[in-house]
Amino acid sequence: MLTVPGMDALAIVILVVVLGLVFDFTNGFHDTANAMATSVATGALKPRVAVLISAVLNLVGAFLSTEVATTVSSGIVKEGDGGIEITPVMIFAGLVGAIMWNLATWYLGLPSSSTHALFGGLIGAAIIGSGFDAVDWFNVLSKIALPALFAPLVAGVVAMIATYAAYMITRHATSRGSERGFRYGQTVSASLVSLAHGTNDAQKTMGVITLTFVAAGYQHAGTGPQFWVILACALAIAGGTYSGGWRIMRTVGKRITEVSPPQGFAAETSSAATILVSSHLGFPLSTTQVTTGAIVGSGLGKKLASVRWGTFGRMALAWLVTVPAAALVAGLATLIVRTGVIGTVIVVIAAVGGMAAFWLLSRRHPVSHETVNVDEDVLASRPVAVGAGESK
């Protein structure tokens, strides 16, 4: 078992809890687009109103289910003869890998999977710290890999059929009247996606913190998250959601396909249904991939609509490398922290420095709630206002 000589176990656990909540916050602003990008793109909701609704419903959704949290806390890393084959130090390294990947893809405006970044980080840390046998590869395949493959396809097919049906049903209605009705419908469907997101993504950090307590001996294996853990994670992901994540929202809402209200309604409804079913079954799937698949499906379901396959291809490439990239960073962090206290301090400083670097880089070309629907070429030609930033 990997330990850090000279460091109190409780100090490491506290460090993991703090870093876990930081990851939860990045998960929030990384995935705001999943629920609200299409509603913002079609004008159904104003950007600030959209993120407020999404934040509140993410908060509520976090209390509705703990099935995904249980999968994360007891379904990825095996139980060995001496107990669970991962330590708080390894979980700390895994979170570093997940956070760095989240921030890198946020800066690039790529809606990659926070879920797979987290799992990649945990897998990489477990492999370096305890070996390949520490990972329950059957659960990784059955509860993570296969849902990641099929869920976007299912959401895409449903959205394509729903979009086609919506246009067929309303083909004799006035364009203005039908679009107004679908905009109202998007308010409900986008809210459902936010609620569903809370039931799935907020659970993952709860599972990680619970896994840490189990690994440290503060909680029995097989038990669910404590109430204060649920509350803290719910508040963290809601806070991150409210901060906006405008860079990714612009990609999802404007760069995959030009989204009309009927398409947005169909995409959001199919996404919400897929995520809620998966949460009930305990599958910690990527809401990013589900939403993106639904948006592509809605583009294919509209006659004469076009899908920008180049943009989708870059996103798909990011999905493919998410797990190995996060695992690589987490594995490197594990090698460093196993040297002792100094190694752990080095990783903490590097992580904080990396967070600051991505934030400073984002300030060079900021995206805000005022510019989220502005074309990139137009945005690039504007002078950068002093103090402008992602959260405005």
C-alpha positions in Angstrom: 0.0 0.0 0.0 1.3 3.5 -0.9 1.8 5.9 2.0 3.5 9.2 2.4 6.1 8.9 5.3 5.8 11.7 7.8 2.4 12.9 6.8 -0.6 12.5 9.1 -3.3 10.3 7.5 -6.0 12.8 8.5 -4.1 15.6 6.7 -4.1 13.6 3.5 -7.8 12.9 3.8 -8.6 16.6 4.3 -6.4 17.4 1.3 -8.3 14.9 -0.8 -11.7 16.2 0.3 -10.7 19.8 -0.6 -9.3 18.7 -4.0 -12.4 16.6 -4.6 -14.6 19.6 -4.1 -12.4 21.6 -6.5 -12.9 18.9 -9.0 -16.6 19.0 -8.4 -16.6 22.8 -9.1 -14.7 22.3 -12.4 -17.2 19.5 -13.2 -20.0 22.1 -12.7 -18.7 24.7 -15.1 -17.3 22.1 -17.5 -20.8 20.6 -17.9 -23.1 23.6 -17.7 -23.3 23.4 -21.5 -24.8 19.9 -21.3 -28.0 21.3 -20.0 -28.2 24.8 -21.2 -26.2 25.3 -24.4 -29.1 24.6 -26.8 -31.5 26.8 -24.8 -29.1 29.7 -24.8 -28.3 29.2 -28.5 -32.0 29.4 -29.5 -32.8 32.3 -27.2 -35.2 30.2 -25.1 -33.3 31.3 -21.9 -31.1 34.2 -21.2 -27.5 33.0 -20.3 -27.5 34.2 -16.7 -31.0 32.8 -16.1 -30.0 29.5 -17.7 -27.0 29.0 -15.4 -29.0 30.0 -12.3 -31.7 27.4 -13.1 -29.1 24.8 -13.9 -27.2 25.4 -10.6 -30.4 25.1 -8.5 -31.5 21.9 -10.2 -28.0 20.4 -10.0 -28.2 21.1 -6.3 -31.6 19.4 -6.0 -30.6 16.5 -8.2 -27.6 15.7 -6.0 -30.0 14.6 -3.2 -32.2 12.3 -5.3 -29.9 9.3 -5.8 -26.7 7.8 -4.6 -26.5 4.8 -6.9 -23.7 6.3 -9.0 -21.8 7.3 -5.9 -21.8 3.7 -4.7 -20.5 2.5 -8.1 -17.6 5.0 -7.9 -16.8 4.2 -4.2 -16.9 0.4 -4.5 -16.9 -0.6 -8.2 -13.6 0.6 -9.7 -10.9 -0.4 -7.3 -10.9 -4.0 -6.0 -11.0 -5.1 -2.4 -7.8 -7.0 -1.6 -6.8 -9.3 1.3 -5.7 -6.2 3.3 -8.7 -4.1 2.4 -9.3 -1.8 -0.5 -6.3 -1.5 -2.9 -6.1 2.2 -3.1 -5.0 4.9 -0.6 -6.0 8.5 0.0 -2.6 9.6 -1.5 -3.4 7.7 -4.7 -6.9 9.2 -4.8 -5.3 12.7 -4.4 -3.0 12.0 -7.4 -6.0 10.8 -9.4 -7.9 14.0 -8.7 -4.9 16.1 -9.8 -5.0 14.3 -13.2 -8.8 14.8 -13.6 -8.7 18.5 -12.7 -5.8 19.2 -15.0 -7.6 17.5 -17.9 -10.9 19.3 -17.2 -9.1 22.7 -17.2 -7.2 22.0 -20.4 -10.3 21.0 -22.3 -12.3 23.9 -20.8 -9.6 26.3 -22.1 -9.8 24.7 -25.5 -13.6 24.8 -25.5 -13.8 21.1 -25.9 -16.8 19.4 -24.1 -14.8 16.3 -22.9 -16.0 14.0 -20.2 -15.4 15.0 -16.6 -16.6 11.5 -15.7 -13.9 9.8 -17.7 -11.3 12.3 -16.6 -12.0 11.3 -13.0 -12.0 7.5 -13.7 -8.9 7.9 -15.8 -7.2 9.6 -12.9 -8.2 7.0 -10.4 -7.2 4.1 -12.7 -3.8 5.6 -13.4 -3.1 6.2 -9.8 -4.2 2.7 -8.8 -2.1 1.1 -11.5 1.1 2.9 -10.5 0.4 2.6 -6.7 -0.9 -1.0 -6.5 -0.6 -2.6 -9.9 -3.0 -3.5 -12.7 -4.8 -6.0 -10.5 -6.0 -3.2 -8.2 -8.5 -2.1 -10.9 -11.8 -4.0 -11.3 -11.6 -4.2 -15.1 -15.0 -6.0 -15.4 -16.8 -3.1 -13.7 -14.8 -0.6 -15.8 -16.0 -2.4 -18.9 -19.6 -3.1 -17.9 -20.4 0.1 -16.0 -18.2 2.7 -17.7 -16.9 1.7 -21.1 -20.1 0.1 -22.6 -22.4 2.9 -21.3 -20.0 5.4 -22.8 -20.3 3.7 -26.1 -24.1 3.1 -26.3 -25.6 6.0 -24.3 -24.6 8.7 -26.9 -25.9 6.5 -29.7 -29.2 5.9 -27.9 -29.6 9.6 -27.1 -28.7 10.6 -30.7 -31.2 8.2 -32.3 -34.0 9.3 -30.0 -33.2 12.9 -30.6 -33.1 12.4 -34.4 -36.5 10.6 -34.3 -38.0 13.3 -32.0 -36.7 16.2 -34.1 -38.2 14.6 -37.3 -41.5 14.0 -35.5 -41.6 17.6 -34.1 -41.2 19.1 -37.6 -43.7 16.7 -39.1 -46.3 17.4 -36.4 -45.9 21.2 -36.6 -45.4 21.5 -40.4 -48.8 23.2 -40.8 -48.4 25.5 -37.9 -46.9 29.0 -38.3 -43.2 29.1 -38.0 -43.2 31.8 -35.3 -45.9 30.1 -33.3 -44.4 26.7 -33.3 -40.9 28.0 -32.4 -42.3 30.0 -29.5 -44.0 26.9 -28.2 -40.8 24.9 -28.4 -38.8 27.7 -26.7 -41.2 27.4 -23.7 -40.8 23.6 -23.9 -37.0 24.0 -23.8 -37.3 25.7 -20.4 -38.7 22.5 -19.1 -36.5 20.1 -21.0 -33.3 22.0 -20.1 -34.3 22.0 -16.5 -34.8 18.2 -16.7 -31.3 17.8 -18.0 -29.9 19.9 -15.1 -31.8 17.8 -12.6 -30.6 14.6 -14.3 -27.0 15.9 -14.3 -27.2 16.4 -10.6 -28.3 12.8 -10.1 -25.3 11.6 -12.0 -22.3 13.9 -12.0 -22.6 15.2 -8.5 -22.5 11.6 -7.3 -19.1 11.0 -8.6 -17.2 13.2 -6.2 -19.4 11.9 -3.4 -18.1 8.5 -4.4 -14.5 9.6 -4.5 -14.7 11.2 -1.0 -16.5 8.1 0.3 -13.8 5.9 -1.3 -11.2 8.0 0.5 -12.8 7.5 3.9 -13.0 3.7 3.3 -9.4 3.6 2.2 -8.3 5.6 5.3 -10.4 3.4 7.6 -12.9 6.1 8.6 -15.8 4.4 7.0 -16.9 0.8 6.3 -16.6 -0.6 2.8 -19.9 -0.9 0.9 -21.5 2.1 2.7 -22.8 5.2 0.9 -21.8 8.8 1.3 -22.5 10.7 4.5 -25.0 13.5 4.5 -22.5 16.3 4.9 -20.6 14.8 1.9 -23.7 14.9 -0.2 -24.4 18.5 0.8 -20.8 19.7 0.2 -20.7 18.1 -3.2 -24.1 19.4 -4.2 -23.0 23.0 -3.3 -19.7 22.7 -5.1 -21.2 21.5 -8.4 -23.9 24.0 -8.2 -21.4 26.8 -7.6 -19.4 25.6 -10.6 -22.5 25.4 -12.8 -23.5 29.0 -11.9 -20.0 30.3 -12.9 -21.0 29.6 -16.5 -18.4 27.6 -18.4 -19.1 29.8 -21.4 -16.2 28.6 -23.6 -17.7 25.1 -23.8 -21.3 26.3 -24.0 -20.4 28.2 -27.2 -18.9 25.0 -28.7 -21.9 22.9 -27.8 -24.6 25.5 -28.7 -23.1 27.0 -31.9 -20.3 24.8 -33.4 -21.9 21.4 -33.8 -25.0 22.4 -35.7 -27.2 25.5 -35.9 -29.8 24.6 -33.3 -33.5 25.6 -33.7 -36.0 25.4 -30.8 -37.5 22.1 -32.0 -34.1 20.6 -32.2 -33.1 21.9 -28.8 -36.2 20.6 -27.2 -35.7 17.1 -28.8 -32.0 17.0 -27.8 -32.6 18.1 -24.2 -35.5 15.7 -23.7 -33.7 12.7 -25.0 -30.6 13.6 -23.0 -32.6 13.9 -19.8 -34.3 10.6 -20.3 -31.0 8.8 -21.0 -29.2 10.3 -18.0 -32.0 9.6 -15.5 -32.3 6.0 -16.6 -28.5 5.6 -16.2 -28.5 7.2 -12.8 -31.2 4.8 -11.6 -29.2 1.9 -12.8 -26.0 3.2 -11.2 -24.1 3.8 -14.5 -21.8 6.8 -14.1 -21.9 7.8 -17.8 -20.7 11.0 -19.4 -23.4 13.6 -19.6 -21.2 15.4 -22.1 -21.2 12.5 -24.5 -24.9 11.9 -24.1 -25.8 15.6 -24.8 -23.4 15.8 -27.7 -24.9 12.7 -29.2 -28.3 14.1 -28.8 -27.4 17.4 -30.5 -25.8 15.5 -33.5 -29.0 13.4 -33.7 -31.2 16.5 -33.7 -29.1 18.0 -36.5 -29.6 14.8 -38.6 -33.3 14.8 -37.8 -33.9 18.2 -39.4 -34.2 18.4 -43.1 -31.4 20.4 -44.8 -29.7 20.8 -41.4 -25.9 20.3 -41.4 -23.6 18.8 -38.7 -20.1 20.2 -38.6 -18.3 16.8 -38.6 -14.9 18.5 -38.2 -15.9 19.9 -34.8 -17.5 16.7 -33.8 -14.3 14.8 -34.8 -12.2 16.9 -32.6 -14.5 16.3 -29.7 -14.6 12.6 -30.3 -10.7 12.6 -30.3 -10.8 14.3 -27.0 -13.2 11.7 -25.7 -10.8 8.9 -26.8 -7.7 10.3 -25.1 -9.4 11.6 -21.9 -9.0 8.4 -19.8 -5.3 7.7 -20.9 -4.4 11.4 -20.6 -5.8 11.8 -17.1 -4.3 8.4 -16.1 -0.9 9.5 -17.3 -1.0 12.7 -15.3 -2.3 10.9 -12.2 0.3 8.2 -12.6 3.1 10.8 -12.7 1.6 12.5 -9.7 1.6 9.1 -7.9 5.2 8.6 -8.6 6.1 12.0 -7.2 4.0 11.8 -4.0 5.3 8.4 -3.1 8.7 10.0 -2.4 7.3 11.7 0.8 6.1 15.0 2.1 8.2 17.0 -0.3 6.8 15.1 -3.3 3.2 15.8 -2.1 4.0 19.5 -1.7 5.5 19.6 -5.2 2.4 18.1 -6.7 0.1 20.5 -4.8 2.2 23.5 -6.0 2.2 22.1 -9.6 -1.6 21.6 -9.5 -2.3 25.1 -8.2 0.2 26.5 -10.7 -1.6 24.6 -13.5 -5.0 25.9 -12.5 -3.7 29.5 -12.4 -2.0 29.1 -15.8 -5.1 27.9 -17.5 -7.1 30.8 -15.9 -4.6 33.4 -17.0 -4.5 31.9 -20.6 -8.3 32.1 -20.7 -8.2 35.8 -20.0 -6.4 36.5 -23.3 -9.6 35.5 -25.2 -12.4 35.6 -22.7 -15.9 34.3 -23.3 -18.7 35.6 -21.2 -22.5 35.4 -21.0 -22.6 38.4 -23.3 -20.5 36.8 -26.1 -21.4 33.2 -25.8 -23.6 33.3 -28.9 -21.2 35.6 -30.9 -19.3 33.9 -33.8 -15.6 33.3 -32.9 -14.3 35.5 -35.8 -16.4 38.4 -34.7 -15.3 37.9 -31.1 -11.6 37.7 -32.0 -11.8 41.1 -33.8 -13.1 42.8 -30.7 -10.7 44.5 -28.3 -10.3 42.7 -25.0 -11.7 44.8 -22.2 -9.6 45.2 -19.1 -10.9 42.8 -16.4 -13.0 40.8 -18.8 -13.3 37.1 -17.8 -15.0 33.9 -18.1 -17.4 34.4 -15.2 -18.9 37.7 -16.3 
